[in-house]
Amino acid sequence: MDGKSEVYGDQVEEGVDYDLRVDAKGANGEGIGRLGKVVVFVKDGKTRVGNVYKVKVTKRYRTFCNAQIVDVGPLHKMGDTTVMLK
């Protein structure tokens, strides 16, 4: 199940690596994403919304879990583009 982002409910396990897209930032700077119906909090202020990271689930609760980044850089980046208006 390593590296899967299409997991649901009870299939999220502690100690397993997943690909996670960060959808939001929390009040304390943590990245927030979902693995199926399970909310994942990534305790690293260096995550950016829209990027996909390889994370390891460190603690699993009933409706959410905590994770940490395994790889330093994001797997997929949102485009950093500049729009010039005339």
Secondary structure by P-SEA (a helix, b strand, c coil): ccccccccccccccccccccccccccccbbbbbbcccbbbbbccccccccccccccccccccccbbbbbccccccccccbbbbbcc
